[in-house]
Amino acid sequence: MYFPVTFVVFDFVRLNNKSFVVKLLNQKTVKSPISFSGIGLHSGKISKICLKPSEPNSGIIFKRTDLKSNNIVFPNFSNVNNTVLNTTVSNEFGVKVSTIEHLMGALFGLGIDNVLIEIDNEEVPILDGSAKDFIEKILMIGLKKSEAPIKIIKINKKVIHRYKEKFISIEPSKLSLEIDFELKYKNPVIGNQKNKINIYEDDLTDIFNSRTFCLYEDVEKIKENGLAKGGSLENAIVIKNDKVLNQNGLRNSLEFVNHKILDCVGDLYTSGYRMVASIVCSQGGHFMTNQLLRKVFENKDNFSIIEIQERNLPHSLINKRLFRSIA
């Protein structure tokens, strides 16, 4: 079955008003190993990760190098076993990798389809609390393009998940992946923030640069629950009453909602592929996005997995039959 399309297929990522061509029509991996190290936000443990080139159609794989066996973990929505202040995935043996969302968001944004991520501990390092460092170093090292065509999830039917006053929906889109996200906080600094982003066409600098955040009055409670052991003003925004405690303030005027969009993008990538869809979310987070994905994939009528058939696409497409359904 073929689908006529009328949209410009994404072939670049925009950062700081510059276009980095990443040729998303073919599967990509990193050009050479890329290492990162730092403290885990919640575990408080120092960890090292290394992104290594991987073969086409292998997907994204985590490998716990501190373990000798049963150490492969797939970042799939069905393997998510915790969504409290982060996204954690585990395998059938209980081996887990936590706080994967910022790294996954960076991989999504840069169009990386296949990569082996070696990690020597249970939690991905938080770095500065955003995806900025991941993005910059990966772009510096570069990507390797294969001849294998990419696969994309096309949403066919609208799906909604609600929890009390929160909701998230996904529906078909002919254009791109749009995320319309809304935050509602009583705190005067955060307040009500809203932003709508076209992931494949807009400049994503502010999204990738936006840091995780919390209220000062919640810090002790979070730590009592065994979380945020590695948290500091170096890797998170902390708001106390009407003040941002970080010395240099905010990086952009919508940093709170932009970080939520980054989290959403990273969590969406646990679907296995990038998407063509329109998402609207109010007061959501890791749990809501994961529940939405579970609802989408429980019914095959909700989605199709499509594969690009041509190596190159023109800048504009009108009624071109370029996609083949493979699921």
C-alpha positions as semicolon CSV with decimal commas, in nm:
position;residue;x (nm);y (nm);z (nm)
1;M;0,000;0,000;0,000
2;Y;0,131;0,347;-0,089
3;F;0,059;0,684;0,065
4;P;0,051;1,009;-0,135
5;V;0,234;1,283;0,050
6;T;0,249;1,659;0,008
7;F;0,516;1,763;0,253
8;V;0,882;1,850;0,252
9;V;1,073;1,557;0,395
10;F;1,318;1,666;0,661
11;D;1,680;1,661;0,551
12;F;1,848;1,894;0,798
13;V;1,855;1,999;1,159
14;R;1,851;2,367;1,248
15;L;2,066;2,489;1,537
16;N;2,151;2,851;1,609
17;N;1,982;2,948;1,282
18;K;2,223;2,728;1,086
19;S;2,123;2,421;0,887
20;F;2,325;2,105;0,942
21;V;2,258;1,863;0,657
22;V;2,216;1,513;0,798
23;K;2,038;1,350;0,500
24;L;1,765;1,178;0,695
25;L;1,652;0,975;0,394
26;N;1,914;0,707;0,466
27;Q;1,985;0,538;0,796
28;K;2,273;0,686;0,990
29;T;2,502;0,608;1,276
30;V;2,789;0,799;1,438
31;K;3,108;0,824;1,232
32;S;3,335;0,708;1,517
33;P;3,309;0,640;1,892
34;I;3,196;0,936;2,103
35;S;3,244;0,937;2,481
36;F;3,070;1,130;2,758
37;S;3,108;1,112;3,134
38;G;2,947;1,275;3,434
39;I;2,724;1,231;3,733
40;G;2,386;1,063;3,723
41;L;2,111;1,307;3,825
42;H;1,925;1,060;4,044
43;S;2,181;0,792;4,133
44;G;2,458;1,039;4,214
45;K;2,704;0,794;4,057
46;I;2,965;0,886;3,798
47;S;2,906;0,705;3,472
48;K;3,068;0,690;3,131
49;I;2,895;0,625;2,803
50;C;3,037;0,563;2,458
51;L;2,832;0,591;2,140
52;K;2,967;0,344;1,884
53;P;2,888;0,301;1,514
54;S;2,631;0,033;1,442
55;E;2,502;-0,150;1,135
56;P;2,183;-0,049;0,946
57;N;1,858;-0,179;1,093
58;S;2,022;-0,259;1,426
59;G;1,846;0,028;1,603
60;I;1,949;0,191;1,928
61;I;2,093;-0,046;2,187
62;F;2,225;0,009;2,539
63;K;2,496;-0,224;2,670
64;R;2,587;-0,225;3,039
65;T;2,965;-0,280;3,029
66;D;2,982;-0,315;3,408
67;L;2,794;-0,644;3,373
68;K;2,926;-0,959;3,205
69;S;2,595;-1,113;3,103
70;N;2,233;-1,020;3,030
71;N;2,358;-0,668;2,977
72;I;2,168;-0,561;2,663
73;V;1,878;-0,320;2,713
74;F;1,653;-0,196;2,435
75;P;1,505;0,154;2,477
76;N;1,155;0,051;2,376
77;F;0,833;0,194;2,522
78;S;0,727;-0,156;2,630
79;N;1,049;-0,187;2,834
80;V;0,989;0,136;3,027
81;N;0,948;0,039;3,393
82;N;0,976;0,378;3,562
83;T;0,865;0,728;3,467
84;V;0,913;0,914;3,796
85;L;1,120;1,222;3,706
86;N;1,297;1,028;3,431
87;T;1,253;0,746;3,182
88;T;1,403;0,412;3,282
89;V;1,412;0,101;3,064
90;S;1,501;-0,251;3,171
91;N;1,537;-0,598;3,022
92;E;1,380;-0,928;3,129
93;F;1,662;-0,982;3,380
94;G;1,599;-0,656;3,564
95;V;1,904;-0,481;3,421
96;K;1,816;-0,115;3,374
97;V;1,935;0,208;3,221
98;S;1,779;0,528;3,350
99;T;1,744;0,894;3,249
100;I;1,770;0,809;2,880
101;E;1,537;1,086;2,757
102;H;1,786;1,367;2,682
103;L;2,022;1,139;2,491
104;M;1,730;0,982;2,304
105;G;1,603;1,330;2,216
106;A;1,945;1,420;2,074
107;L;1,956;1,100;1,866
108;F;1,606;1,168;1,735
109;G;1,684;1,528;1,645
110;L;2,004;1,440;1,462
111;G;1,846;1,154;1,270
112;I;2,061;0,877;1,420
113;D;1,891;0,545;1,352
114;N;2,153;0,297;1,471
115;V;2,401;0,322;1,756
116;L;2,545;0,102;2,028
117;I;2,557;0,291;2,359
118;E;2,798;0,136;2,605
119;I;2,741;0,252;2,961
120;D;2,932;0,148;3,274
121;N;2,659;0,224;3,526
122;E;2,282;0,233;3,559
123;E;2,220;0,597;3,467
124;V;2,308;0,813;3,167
125;P;2,509;1,115;3,286
126;I;2,298;1,427;3,318
127;L;2,576;1,661;3,195
128;D;2,426;2,014;3,209
129;G;2,066;1,895;3,236
130;S;1,986;1,939;2,866
131;A;2,081;1,772;2,535
132;K;2,323;2,051;2,444
133;D;2,649;1,863;2,511
134;F;2,525;1,550;2,334
135;I;2,426;1,748;2,026
136;E;2,746;1,954;2,004
137;K;2,986;1,662;2,040
138;I;2,796;1,436;1,800
139;L;2,792;1,712;1,536
140;M;3,163;1,770;1,591
141;I;3,248;1,400;1,533
142;G;2,996;1,360;1,252
143;L;2,754;1,101;1,118
144;K;2,797;0,807;0,881
145;K;2,527;0,749;0,621
146;S;2,433;0,402;0,499
147;E;2,248;0,294;0,186
148;A;1,955;0,158;0,387
149;P;1,635;0,367;0,369
150;I;1,486;0,511;0,685
151;K;1,162;0,394;0,839
152;I;0,903;0,630;0,985
153;I;0,591;0,577;1,192
154;K;0,285;0,731;1,030
155;I;-0,008;0,784;1,266
156;N;-0,338;0,685;1,107
157;K;-0,591;0,752;1,381
158;K;-0,625;0,995;1,670
159;V;-0,539;0,849;2,010
160;I;-0,587;1,029;2,343
161;H;-0,471;0,953;2,695
162;R;-0,606;1,143;2,996
163;Y;-0,511;1,137;3,362
164;K;-0,703;1,373;3,588
165;E;-0,638;1,724;3,452
166;K;-0,356;1,606;3,223
167;F;-0,393;1,489;2,866
168;I;-0,190;1,401;2,561
169;S;-0,312;1,323;2,210
170;I;-0,159;1,212;1,882
171;E;-0,322;1,230;1,543
172;P;-0,234;1,210;1,172
173;S;-0,030;1,486;1,014
174;K;0,052;1,544;0,647
175;L;0,335;1,780;0,724
176;S;0,578;1,681;0,995
177;L;0,605;1,603;1,362
178;E;0,441;1,887;1,550
179;I;0,442;1,905;1,930
180;D;0,210;2,155;2,099
181;F;0,294;2,149;2,471
182;E;0,146;2,338;2,764
183;L;0,264;2,374;3,124
184;K;0,056;2,501;3,414
185;Y;0,233;2,585;3,740
186;K;0,123;2,796;4,033
187;N;0,480;2,918;4,072
188;P;0,505;3,275;3,933
189;V;0,833;3,212;3,751
190;I;0,711;2,908;3,558
191;G;0,343;3,000;3,538
192;N;0,158;2,888;3,227
193;Q;0,394;2,828;2,936
194;K;0,306;2,702;2,592
195;N;0,508;2,633;2,279
196;K;0,445;2,461;1,948
197;I;0,739;2,316;1,757
198;N;0,776;2,158;1,415
199;I;1,052;1,911;1,495
200;Y;1,172;1,863;1,136
201;E;1,167;2,225;1,022
202;D;1,210;2,464;1,315
203;D;1,535;2,574;1,477
204;L;1,567;2,336;1,773
205;T;1,848;2,519;1,954
206;D;1,627;2,629;2,243
207;I;1,477;2,280;2,274
208;F;1,813;2,105;2,293
209;N;1,960;2,370;2,527
210;S;1,674;2,373;2,779
211;R;1,752;2,216;3,117
212;T;1,557;2,004;3,359
213;F;1,403;2,199;3,647
214;C;1,241;2,172;3,988
215;L;1,097;2,384;4,267
216;Y;1,318;2,448;4,569
217;E;1,046;2,333;4,808
218;D;1,034;1,994;4,634
219;V;1,407;1,919;4,655
220;E;1,405;1,758;5,001
221;K;1,102;1,545;4,921
222;I;1,262;1,426;4,598
223;K;1,580;1,331;4,783
224;E;1,381;1,151;5,053
225;N;1,246;0,932;4,773
226;G;1,600;0,838;4,676
227;L;1,619;1,064;4,373
228;A;1,822;1,370;4,267
229;K;2,132;1,252;4,456
230;G;2,346;1,407;4,184
231;G;2,137;1,718;4,133
232;S;2,292;2,065;4,156
233;L;2,267;2,410;4,004
234;E;2,518;2,286;3,747
235;N;2,268;2,043;3,595
236;A;1,921;2,170;3,683
237;I;1,723;2,490;3,712
238;V;1,598;2,547;4,066
239;I;1,321;2,798;4,135
240;K;1,261;2,938;4,482
241;N;0,946;3,149;4,513
242;D;0,985;3,415;4,242
243;K;1,357;3,365;4,174
244;V;1,573;3,139;3,959
245;L;1,863;3,033;4,182
246;N;2,101;2,957;3,895
247;Q;2,359;3,233;3,863
248;N;2,309;3,299;3,493
249;G;1,932;3,265;3,497
250;L;1,740;3,106;3,212
251;R;1,878;3,024;2,868
252;N;1,556;3,117;2,689
253;S;1,220;3,264;2,789
254;L;1,037;2,932;2,742
255;E;1,302;2,706;2,891
256;F;1,059;2,517;3,115
257;V;0,815;2,411;2,845
258;N;1,099;2,367;2,595
259;H;1,261;2,114;2,825
260;K;0,932;1,927;2,845
261;I;0,928;1,916;2,465
262;L;1,282;1,775;2,469
263;D;1,168;1,505;2,712
264;C;0,869;1,431;2,490
265;V;1,087;1,392;2,181
266;G;1,322;1,155;2,365
267;D;1,035;0,948;2,499
268;L;0,871;0,931;2,155
269;Y;1,190;0,773;2,020
270;T;1,123;0,468;2,237
271;S;0,875;0,384;1,962
272;G;1,177;0,274;1,757
273;Y;1,143;0,524;1,474
274;R;1,082;0,891;1,407
275;M;0,722;0,993;1,341
276;V;0,490;1,186;1,117
277;A;0,220;1,305;1,357
278;S;0,066;1,593;1,546
279;I;0,087;1,586;1,925
280;V;-0,091;1,805;2,175
281;C;-0,008;1,778;2,544
282;S;-0,116;1,963;2,856
283;Q;0,076;1,913;3,181
284;G;0,225;1,588;3,060
285;G;0,553;1,414;3,119
286;H;0,728;1,079;3,088
287;F;0,432;0,878;3,218
288;M;0,180;1,039;2,987
289;T;0,395;0,997;2,676
290;N;0,465;0,632;2,758
291;Q;0,097;0,560;2,816
292;L;0,012;0,725;2,485
293;L;0,262;0,507;2,299
294;R;0,123;0,194;2,463
295;K;-0,225;0,291;2,345
296;V;-0,107;0,365;1,992
297;F;0,072;0,035;1,944
298;E;-0,191;-0,187;2,101
299;N;-0,396;-0,149;1,781
300;K;-0,233;-0,194;1,439
301;D;-0,499;0,027;1,280
302;N;-0,354;0,327;1,467
303;F;-0,027;0,338;1,276
304;S;0,178;0,230;0,976
305;I;0,553;0,190;0,950
306;I;0,664;0,334;0,619
307;E;0,990;0,314;0,431
308;I;1,129;0,573;0,191
309;Q;1,176;0,422;-0,154
310;E;1,392;0,685;-0,324
311;R;1,746;0,781;-0,230
312;N;1,688;1,149;-0,289
313;L;1,380;1,366;-0,264
314;P;1,317;1,709;-0,415
315;H;1,260;2,005;-0,186
316;S;0,887;1,997;-0,255
317;L;0,666;1,694;-0,302
318;I;0,318;1,703;-0,450
319;N;0,125;1,377;-0,472
320;K;0,444;1,173;-0,496
321;R;0,407;0,806;-0,410
322;L;0,732;0,765;-0,218
323;F;0,637;0,560;0,084
324;R;0,574;0,188;0,108
325;S;0,387;0,041;0,403
326;I;0,588;-0,229;0,579
327;A;0,368;-0,283;0,884
